[in-house]
Amino acid sequence: MREYKVVILGPGGVGKSALTVQLCHSKFVEKYDPTIEDFYRKEIEVDGEPAYLEILDTAGTEQFASMRDLYIKNGRGFLVVFSLTSWQSFLDIRTIREQILRVKGTDNVPICLVGNKCDASLQRQVTPDDALALAQTWSCPYVETSAKLAINVNDTFAEIVREINTRMKTKKTKSKNKQNHRSFFRLCCCCCSSP
């Protein structure tokens, strides 16, 4: 069974912990103390295959922002979560993505953009078009969720597993092509060199 290290990032109060608790314990907890760091393990099925998730639920407050580099360094895939009821949280996630790309040193990073609180339609500030446009710019999937009503929670985690698998295949293909190019280059140099 493959293991997937998933890090959940986003501003404070967007529902990162609620999504994780809903996935792992099938319950919604209304009141939370702000998270510093929580670690969860959960086995799910993705496209008929078992996947073992190691989920790191991180702090959303600026007070703990300096710890993000370490979380990002150790993560394989990232759920970048904002609240559909907060335009500011939608703006704030851009900085988080920039930090992910900076720490990882590449733009080929498995990210899934998550708009949480889709159940609160009367308070909605971020339109589906806004979120989809950002996901398209980032070249990543977008999922709208409700941790409260358990809408698309499992699908979100399945989506990041798919994204990790896709990016790993792309990376392996590029690496294999580079090796083939180097081998060909060495072969040419060896064949062309005079005795």
C-alpha positions as CSV (number, residue, x, y, z in Angstrom):
1,M,0.0,0.0,0.0
2,R,1.3,3.4,-0.9
3,E,1.8,6.1,1.7
4,Y,0.9,9.7,1.0
5,K,2.1,12.6,3.1
6,V,-0.5,15.3,2.8
7,V,-0.2,18.8,4.3
8,I,-3.3,20.9,4.8
9,L,-2.5,24.6,4.5
10,G,-4.7,27.7,4.6
11,P,-5.5,30.8,6.7
12,G,-7.0,30.5,10.2
13,G,-10.7,29.6,10.5
14,V,-11.2,28.2,7.0
15,G,-12.0,24.7,8.2
16,K,-8.8,22.8,7.8
17,S,-9.2,20.8,11.0
18,A,-12.9,20.3,10.4
19,L,-12.1,18.7,7.0
20,T,-9.5,16.4,8.5
21,V,-11.7,15.4,11.5
22,Q,-14.6,14.8,9.2
23,L,-12.5,12.5,7.0
24,C,-10.9,10.6,9.9
25,H,-13.7,10.4,12.4
26,S,-16.9,11.2,10.4
27,K,-18.0,14.0,12.7
28,F,-18.1,17.8,12.6
29,V,-16.9,19.7,15.7
30,E,-18.4,23.2,15.8
31,K,-15.8,24.8,18.2
32,Y,-12.1,24.4,17.9
33,D,-9.0,25.7,19.7
34,P,-6.7,27.0,17.0
35,T,-4.5,24.2,15.7
36,I,-0.8,24.4,16.1
37,E,-0.1,21.0,14.5
38,D,-2.2,17.8,14.4
39,F,-1.2,14.5,12.7
40,Y,-3.7,12.0,11.4
41,R,-3.6,8.7,9.6
42,K,-6.3,7.4,7.4
43,E,-6.6,4.6,4.8
44,I,-8.9,5.4,1.9
45,E,-9.6,3.9,-1.4
46,V,-8.8,5.8,-4.6
47,D,-9.7,4.4,-8.0
48,G,-10.0,0.9,-6.5
49,E,-6.5,1.1,-4.9
50,P,-5.8,1.5,-1.1
51,A,-4.0,4.6,-0.1
52,Y,-2.6,5.3,3.3
53,L,-2.7,9.0,4.2
54,E,-0.5,10.7,6.7
55,I,-2.2,14.0,7.1
56,L,-0.6,17.1,8.8
57,D,-3.2,19.7,9.8
58,T,-1.3,22.9,10.3
59,A,-1.8,26.3,12.0
60,G,-3.4,28.9,9.9
61,T,-2.3,31.9,12.0
62,E,0.7,34.1,11.2
63,Q,2.1,33.3,14.6
64,F,3.1,29.8,13.3
65,A,3.8,30.7,9.7
66,S,7.5,30.2,10.2
67,M,6.9,26.5,10.8
68,R,5.3,26.1,7.4
69,D,8.7,25.7,5.6
70,L,9.3,22.5,7.6
71,Y,5.8,21.2,6.9
72,I,6.1,21.9,3.2
73,K,9.6,20.4,3.0
74,N,8.3,17.0,4.3
75,G,4.9,17.0,2.4
76,R,4.3,15.2,-0.8
77,G,0.9,16.8,-1.6
78,F,-0.9,19.9,-0.4
79,L,-4.5,20.8,0.2
80,V,-4.6,24.6,0.0
81,V,-7.9,25.5,1.8
82,F,-9.8,28.8,1.8
83,S,-13.3,29.7,3.0
84,L,-16.0,30.4,0.4
85,T,-17.4,32.9,2.9
86,S,-14.2,34.9,3.1
87,W,-12.7,36.8,0.2
88,Q,-9.7,37.6,2.3
89,S,-8.9,33.9,2.8
90,F,-9.1,33.5,-1.0
91,L,-6.5,36.3,-1.4
92,D,-4.3,34.9,1.4
93,I,-3.8,31.5,-0.2
94,R,-1.7,32.9,-3.0
95,T,1.1,33.6,-0.5
96,I,0.8,30.0,0.8
97,R,1.2,28.6,-2.8
98,E,4.2,30.9,-3.4
99,Q,5.8,29.5,-0.2
100,I,5.1,25.9,-1.3
101,L,6.8,26.5,-4.7
102,R,9.7,28.3,-3.1
103,V,10.4,25.6,-0.5
104,K,10.0,22.8,-3.0
105,G,12.1,24.6,-5.6
106,T,9.8,23.6,-8.4
107,D,6.4,24.4,-9.8
108,N,5.6,20.7,-10.3
109,V,4.0,20.3,-6.9
110,P,0.8,18.3,-6.2
111,I,-1.7,20.9,-5.0
112,C,-5.5,20.7,-4.7
113,L,-7.3,24.0,-4.2
114,V,-10.2,23.5,-1.7
115,G,-13.1,26.0,-1.2
116,N,-14.7,25.0,2.1
117,K,-18.0,26.0,3.6
118,C,-20.1,25.5,0.5
119,D,-23.1,24.9,2.8
120,A,-23.1,28.6,3.8
121,S,-24.3,29.8,0.4
122,L,-25.9,33.0,1.8
123,Q,-22.6,34.2,3.1
124,R,-20.6,33.2,0.0
125,Q,-18.0,35.7,-1.1
126,V,-16.0,33.6,-3.6
127,T,-17.7,32.6,-6.8
128,P,-17.1,29.2,-8.5
129,D,-15.8,31.1,-11.5
130,D,-13.2,33.0,-9.3
131,A,-12.0,29.7,-7.8
132,L,-11.9,27.8,-11.0
133,A,-9.9,30.6,-12.7
134,L,-7.3,30.5,-9.9
135,A,-7.1,26.6,-10.1
136,Q,-6.6,26.9,-13.9
137,T,-3.8,29.5,-13.3
138,W,-2.2,27.1,-10.8
139,S,-2.8,24.0,-13.0
140,C,-4.4,22.1,-10.2
141,P,-7.8,20.6,-9.4
142,Y,-10.4,22.5,-7.4
143,V,-13.0,21.0,-5.1
144,E,-15.8,22.7,-3.1
145,T,-16.5,21.1,0.2
146,S,-18.5,21.3,3.4
147,A,-16.9,19.8,6.4
148,K,-20.1,20.5,8.3
149,L,-22.3,18.4,5.9
150,A,-19.5,16.1,4.8
151,I,-19.8,17.2,1.2
152,N,-16.9,16.2,-1.1
153,V,-14.5,15.6,1.9
154,N,-13.5,12.1,0.8
155,D,-13.3,13.3,-2.8
156,T,-10.9,16.0,-1.8
157,F,-8.4,13.6,-0.3
158,A,-8.8,11.2,-3.2
159,E,-8.1,14.1,-5.6
160,I,-4.8,15.0,-3.9
161,V,-3.7,11.3,-4.1
162,R,-4.5,11.3,-7.8
163,E,-2.6,14.6,-8.2
164,I,0.5,13.1,-6.4
165,N,0.4,10.1,-8.6
166,T,0.1,12.1,-11.7
167,R,2.9,14.5,-10.8
168,M,5.1,11.5,-9.8
169,K,4.6,9.9,-13.2
170,T,5.4,13.1,-15.0
171,K,8.5,13.5,-12.9
172,K,9.7,9.9,-13.5
173,T,9.1,10.3,-17.3
174,K,11.1,13.6,-17.4
175,S,13.8,11.9,-15.3
176,K,13.9,8.9,-17.6
177,N,14.1,11.1,-20.7
178,K,17.0,13.0,-19.2
179,Q,18.8,9.7,-18.4
180,N,18.2,8.5,-21.9
181,H,19.5,11.8,-23.3
182,R,22.6,11.6,-21.1
183,S,23.2,7.9,-22.1
184,F,22.8,8.8,-25.7
185,F,25.2,11.8,-25.3
186,R,27.8,9.6,-23.6
187,L,27.4,7.0,-26.3
188,C,27.9,9.6,-29.0
189,C,30.9,11.1,-27.2
190,C,32.5,7.6,-26.7
191,C,31.9,6.6,-30.3
192,C,33.2,9.8,-31.8
193,S,36.3,10.2,-29.7
194,S,39.5,9.3,-31.5
195,P,41.9,6.7,-30.0
